Amino acid sequence: MRFSKPALMGAGLGFLMSIAFLIFSLLQFDKEVSDVKGQILLTVVFVMPFMVLIGLGIGGLWSKLYGPDSL
């Protein structure tokens, strides 16, 4: 399976955004309702794959519209 350069850049941006989401969620979670382990597990298992897939899809759409070597 080969991905275009924009698709891979979109997936990388999705990964970086999920790391930023993890940092923000660790700074703002309610200690009475959740804990650090739960926040990390939720982000890594649910949020990170979806953000990477969304970035991959947007990058794939970009490469279809503007060409595979547009970035």
ROBANU-394068 format. One record per residue: x, y, z of N, C-alpha, C, CB in turn. Coordinates in steps of 0.2 Angstrom, whole numbers, padded with zeros to 4 digits, always signed. Glycine has a CB too. Layout:
! residues N
XYZXYZXYZXYZ;...
***
This chain:
! residues 71
+0004-0006+0000+0000+0000+0000+0004+0006+0000-0005+0000+0006;+0004+0010-0005+0008+0017-0006+0003+0023-0004+0011+0017-0012;+0006+0027+0000+0002+0033+0001+0006+0039-0002+0001+0034+0009;+0002+0044-0004+0005+0050-0007+0008+0054-0002+0000+0054-0011;+0013+0059-0004+0016+0063+0001+0011+0067+0005+0021+0068-0002;+0006+0070+0002+0001+0074+0006-0003+0070+0011-0004+0077+0002;-0004+0063+0009-0008+0059+0014-0004+0057+0020-0010+0052+0010;+0003+0056+0019+0007+0055+0024+0008+0061+0029+0014+0052+0022;+0009+0067+0026+0009+0073+0030+0003+0074+0034+0011+0079+0025;-0003+0072+0031-0009+0073+0035-0010+0068+0040-0015+0072+0030;-0007+0062+0039-0007+0057+0045-0002+0059+0050-0005+0050+0042;+0003+0062+0048+0008+0065+0053+0005+0071+0057+0015+0067+0050;+0002+0075+0054-0002+0081+0057-0007+0078+0062-0004+0086+0052;-0011+0073+0060-0016+0070+0064-0013+0067+0070-0020+0065+0061;-0007+0064+0070-0003+0061+0075-0001+0067+0080+0003+0057+0073;+0002+0072+0077+0004+0077+0082-0002+0081+0085+0008+0083+0077;-0007+0081+0082-0013+0084+0085-0016+0080+0091-0019+0086+0080;-0015+0073+0090-0018+0069+0095-0013+0069+0101-0018+0062+0093;-0007+0070+0100-0002+0071+0106-0004+0078+0109+0006+0072+0103;-0005+0083+0105-0007+0090+0108-0014+0089+0112-0008+0095+0103;-0018+0085+0110-0025+0083+0113-0023+0080+0120-0029+0079+0109;-0019+0075+0120-0017+0071+0126-0014+0076+0131-0012+0066+0124;-0010+0081+0129-0007+0085+0134-0012+0090+0137-0001+0090+0130;-0016+0093+0132-0022+0097+0135-0027+0093+0140-0026+0100+0129;-0028+0087+0138-0033+0083+0142-0029+0081+0149-0035+0077+0138;-0023+0080+0149-0020+0079+0155-0019+0085+0160-0012+0076+0154;-0019+0091+0157-0019+0097+0161-0026+0099+0163-0016+0103+0156;-0031+0096+0160-0038+0099+0162-0043+0093+0165-0041+0102+0156;-0041+0087+0166-0046+0082+0168-0048+0083+0175-0043+0075+0167;-0053+0081+0177-0056+0081+0184-0054+0075+0188-0064+0082+0184;-0050+0076+0193-0047+0071+0197-0052+0067+0201-0042+0074+0202;-0058+0070+0202-0063+0066+0206-0067+0061+0201-0068+0071+0209;-0067+0062+0195-0070+0058+0190-0066+0053+0186-0074+0062+0185;-0060+0055+0185-0055+0051+0181-0048+0051+0184-0055+0054+0173;-0044+0048+0180-0037+0048+0183-0032+0048+0176-0035+0041+0187;-0026+0049+0178-0021+0050+0172-0021+0044+0168-0014+0051+0175;-0021+0038+0171-0021+0032+0167-0027+0031+0162-0020+0025+0171;-0032+0033+0164-0038+0033+0160-0038+0038+0154-0045+0034+0164;-0035+0044+0156-0035+0049+0151-0030+0047+0145-0032+0055+0154;-0024+0044+0147-0019+0042+0142-0022+0036+0138-0013+0039+0146;-0025+0031+0141-0028+0025+0138-0034+0027+0133-0031+0020+0143;-0038+0032+0135-0043+0034+0131-0040+0038+0125-0048+0039+0134;-0035+0042+0126-0032+0046+0120-0029+0041+0115-0027+0051+0122;-0025+0036+0118-0021+0032+0113-0025+0027+0110-0015+0028+0118;-0030+0024+0113-0034+0019+0110-0040+0022+0105-0038+0015+0115;-0043+0027+0107-0049+0030+0103-0047+0036+0099-0054+0031+0108;-0044+0041+0102-0043+0047+0099-0038+0047+0094-0042+0053+0104;-0032+0044+0095-0026+0044+0091-0027+0041+0084-0020+0041+0094;-0030+0035+0084-0031+0032+0078-0036+0036+0073-0034+0025+0079;-0042+0039+0076-0046+0042+0072-0043+0049+0069-0052+0044+0076;-0039+0052+0073-0036+0058+0071-0031+0057+0065-0032+0062+0077;-0027+0051+0066-0023+0049+0060-0027+0047+0054-0018+0043+0063;-0032+0044+0055-0036+0042+0049-0039+0048+0046-0041+0037+0051;-0042+0052+0050-0045+0059+0047-0039+0063+0043-0048+0063+0053;-0033+0063+0046-0028+0067+0043-0026+0063+0036-0022+0067+0047;-0026+0056+0036-0024+0052+0031-0029+0053+0025-0023+0045+0032;-0035+0054+0027-0041+0055+0022-0041+0062+0019-0048+0054+0025;-0039+0067+0023-0039+0074+0021-0033+0074+0016-0038+0079+0026;-0027+0071+0018-0021+0071+0014-0022+0068+0007-0015+0068+0017;-0026+0062+0007-0028+0059+0001-0032+0063-0003-0031+0052+0003;-0037+0066+0000-0041+0071-0004-0037+0076-0007-0047+0073+0000;-0033+0079-0004-0028+0084-0006-0024+0082-0012-0023+0087+0000;-0021+0076-0012-0017+0073-0017-0022+0072-0023-0014+0067-0015;-0028+0070-0022-0032+0069-0028-0034+0076-0032-0039+0065-0026;-0035+0081-0028-0037+0087-0030-0031+0091-0033-0040+0092-0025;-0025+0091-0030-0019+0095-0032-0013+0091-0035-0017+0099-0026;-0014+0084-0035-0008+0080-0037-0004+0077-0031-0004+0084-0041;-0001+0071-0033+0002+0067-0027+0009+0071-0025+0004+0061-0029;+0011+0075-0029+0018+0079-0027+0016+0086-0026+0023+0077-0032;+0011+0088-0023+0009+0095-0023+0012+0098-0017+0001+0096-0023;+0014+0095-0012+0017+0098-0006+0025+0098-0006+0014+0095+0001;
***
